[in-house]
Amino acid sequence: MSRTDQGDSAAPERAGTAPLYAGVKQMILGRIQNGDWPPRHRIPSENELVSELGVSRMTVNRALRELSLEGIIVRVQGLGSFVAEGKGQSSIVEVRNIADEIAERGHQHSARIIVLDTLRASPEIAESLDIDVGEPVYHSIIVHLENEIPVQLEDRYVNTGIAPDYIRQDFTQITPNRFLSEVVAWTEAEHEIEAVLPAAWEARLLAMSRTDPCMLIRRRTFVGERVVTAVRLLIPGGRYRLRSRQRPSQG
């Protein structure tokens, strides 16, 4: 096989010839399916695969990227690529505690607290919480991990008048979702969902590439007409999936 990017890009177009990256994907899948590489096994690095298979880095990178998006492997910057245990799954519309979801799969949840402070509401934050500009709000940024792999970045603003003790919690021991559910009987939740690419700081915290797609959920919860919290949940596409099950409306 040619090891130049030009050779790799040209070869897949020839009639009857499978793309080189597809051959790399199939080799990796074969090793996983026959049990040579079990779940959580660290697969060879890009450089090791380039040397072993005699293809370009571009070819190997595309194969690994597609396997990651398909949920076959998990890529963690600075650590390498690992055989996935199966994508975690979360309901699109339920307001569930991520620690409970992870525990139900028999896995371990942990959290890294990046930010936990009080600030004055900017116009954008004030609008999201339906409060006056300049009012104090609580702000937290937390990375949730499943078996030590980042699976969700939670960027949350909280109405201080509704949950005054939020700032005093140890969110390595209790999730914001669990705490807020225990102290506030919310009555309504609002969701917005879109596919995005992570910002540079978000990609660093999630140990992923800026070119890897994410699912972004924006959620607000209410008590009557008052907004309790506004949160952005950023989820790497290759490490998690969302599901929804609905019944048809009657009438």
C-alpha positions in Angstrom: 0.0 0.0 0.0 1.1 3.5 -0.7 1.8 5.5 2.5 1.3 8.9 1.0 -2.0 10.8 1.5 -2.3 11.2 -2.3 -2.0 7.4 -2.8 -4.6 6.7 -0.1 -7.1 9.1 -1.4 -6.8 7.9 -5.0 -6.9 4.1 -4.4 -10.5 4.0 -3.0 -11.9 5.4 -6.2 -10.7 2.6 -8.4 -13.5 0.2 -9.4 -13.7 -2.9 -7.3 -11.2 -1.6 -4.7 -12.4 -1.0 -1.2 -11.2 2.3 0.4 -8.1 1.8 2.4 -9.7 3.3 5.6 -12.5 0.7 5.3 -9.9 -2.1 5.4 -8.4 -0.6 8.5 -11.8 -0.4 10.1 -12.5 -4.0 9.2 -9.2 -5.1 10.7 -10.0 -3.4 14.0 -13.6 -4.7 14.0 -12.3 -8.2 13.4 -10.0 -8.0 16.4 -12.8 -6.7 18.6 -15.4 -9.2 17.4 -13.1 -12.2 17.8 -12.3 -11.2 21.4 -8.6 -10.3 20.8 -9.5 -6.7 22.0 -12.1 -6.9 24.7 -14.1 -3.9 26.1 -11.8 -1.2 27.6 -8.8 -2.6 25.8 -6.4 0.1 24.6 -6.0 -0.4 20.8 -2.7 0.5 19.1 -2.0 4.2 18.6 -2.2 5.9 15.2 1.5 5.8 14.8 1.6 2.1 15.7 -1.2 1.3 13.1 0.5 3.3 10.4 3.7 1.3 11.0 2.0 -2.0 11.2 -0.4 -1.6 8.2 1.8 0.5 5.9 -0.9 3.2 5.3 -0.9 6.9 5.9 -1.9 8.6 9.1 -4.9 10.2 7.3 -6.2 6.7 6.5 -5.8 5.5 10.0 -7.3 8.7 11.5 -10.4 8.4 9.3 -10.9 4.7 10.3 -10.6 5.5 14.0 -12.8 8.6 13.7 -15.6 6.6 12.1 -15.4 3.8 14.6 -15.6 6.4 17.4 -18.7 8.0 15.8 -20.3 4.5 15.5 -19.7 3.9 19.2 -17.3 1.0 18.6 -14.3 2.7 20.2 -13.8 5.6 22.6 -11.0 8.1 21.8 -9.7 10.1 24.8 -7.0 12.7 24.0 -3.8 12.1 25.9 -4.8 8.5 26.7 -5.5 6.8 23.4 -8.4 4.8 21.9 -10.2 2.1 23.8 -12.8 -0.6 22.9 -16.2 0.7 23.9 -18.4 -1.1 26.4 -21.5 0.2 24.5 -22.7 3.8 24.4 -24.5 5.1 27.4 -28.0 6.2 26.7 -30.2 8.9 28.1 -33.8 9.9 27.5 -34.2 13.1 25.5 -37.1 14.5 27.5 -36.7 13.0 31.0 -34.8 15.1 33.6 -32.7 12.2 35.0 -29.7 12.1 37.2 -26.7 11.1 35.2 -25.1 9.3 38.2 -28.2 7.0 38.3 -28.0 6.3 34.6 -24.4 5.3 34.9 -25.0 3.2 38.0 -27.8 1.3 36.2 -25.2 0.2 33.6 -23.0 -1.2 36.4 -20.4 1.6 35.8 -18.8 4.2 38.1 -19.8 7.8 38.0 -17.4 10.6 39.1 -17.3 14.3 38.7 -14.7 17.1 38.3 -15.7 20.5 39.5 -14.3 23.1 37.1 -16.3 26.2 38.3 -18.5 26.8 41.4 -19.1 30.4 42.1 -21.5 33.4 42.3 -21.7 36.1 39.7 -23.9 38.9 38.5 -26.3 38.0 35.8 -25.4 39.3 32.3 -28.2 40.2 30.0 -28.1 36.7 28.4 -28.1 34.9 31.7 -30.8 37.2 33.1 -33.0 36.4 30.1 -32.5 32.7 30.5 -33.4 32.8 34.2 -36.1 35.5 33.8 -34.5 37.8 36.4 -33.1 41.3 36.3 -29.7 42.0 34.9 -27.1 42.2 37.7 -28.9 39.9 40.1 -26.7 37.3 41.8 -26.8 33.8 40.2 -24.9 30.6 41.0 -22.7 29.2 38.2 -21.2 25.7 38.0 -19.3 23.8 35.4 -18.9 20.1 36.0 -17.5 17.3 33.9 -19.2 14.0 34.5 -17.2 10.8 33.9 -18.2 7.2 33.3 -15.5 4.8 34.3 -13.1 7.7 34.2 -14.0 8.8 30.7 -15.7 12.2 30.3 -19.2 11.7 28.9 -20.9 15.1 29.7 -20.0 18.7 30.3 -22.6 20.5 32.5 -22.7 24.3 32.4 -25.4 25.4 34.8 -26.9 28.7 36.1 -29.1 28.6 39.2 -31.6 31.1 40.6 -30.2 31.9 44.0 -33.7 32.8 45.4 -35.0 29.3 44.7 -32.0 27.2 45.7 -29.9 29.3 48.1 -27.8 26.4 49.4 -26.6 25.3 45.9 -23.3 27.0 46.3 -22.4 25.1 49.5 -22.8 21.6 48.0 -20.0 19.1 47.3 -20.8 18.1 43.7 -18.3 15.3 43.7 -20.6 13.6 46.2 -24.0 14.7 44.9 -25.0 15.8 41.4 -26.6 19.2 40.8 -29.6 17.3 39.4 -30.0 15.2 42.6 -29.6 18.2 44.9 -32.1 20.4 43.0 -34.6 17.6 42.7 -34.5 17.1 46.5 -35.0 20.8 47.4 -37.2 22.0 44.6 -40.4 20.4 43.3 -40.1 21.6 39.7 -43.3 21.7 37.6 -42.1 22.0 34.0 -39.0 21.4 31.9 -38.1 23.0 28.6 -35.5 21.4 26.2 -33.7 22.5 23.0 -31.4 20.0 21.2 -28.9 20.6 18.4 -25.7 19.1 17.0 -22.6 21.2 17.5 -18.8 21.2 17.5 -17.2 21.9 20.9 -15.4 25.1 21.7 -11.7 24.8 22.4 -12.1 24.8 26.2 -15.0 22.3 26.0 -13.0 19.9 23.9 -10.1 20.1 26.4 -12.4 19.3 29.3 -14.0 16.4 27.4 -10.6 15.1 26.2 -11.8 15.1 22.6 -11.0 16.8 19.2 -12.6 20.0 18.2 -13.7 18.3 15.0 -15.7 15.6 16.8 -19.4 16.4 16.9 -21.4 16.7 20.1 -25.1 16.8 21.1 -26.0 20.0 23.0 -29.1 20.0 25.2 -30.3 23.3 26.6 -32.7 22.8 29.5 -34.6 25.1 31.8 -36.8 23.9 34.7 -39.6 25.9 36.3 -41.6 26.1 39.5 -44.8 27.7 38.3 -43.7 30.7 36.3 -40.2 31.0 38.0 -37.1 29.5 36.4 -35.1 27.4 38.7 -32.1 26.6 36.5 -30.8 27.0 33.0 -28.2 24.4 31.9 -26.2 23.4 28.9 -25.3 19.7 28.6 -22.6 18.9 26.1 -22.4 15.2 25.2 -19.7 13.7 22.9 -21.4 12.0 20.0 -19.2 8.9 20.0 -19.6 8.2 23.8 -23.3 8.6 24.4 -26.7 8.4 22.7 -30.1 9.8 23.4 -33.4 8.0 23.1 -37.1 8.8 23.1 -40.1 6.6 23.3 -43.6 8.1 22.8 -47.1 7.0 22.3 -49.3 8.5 19.6 -51.7 11.2 20.8 -55.3 10.2 21.0 -58.0 12.0 19.1 
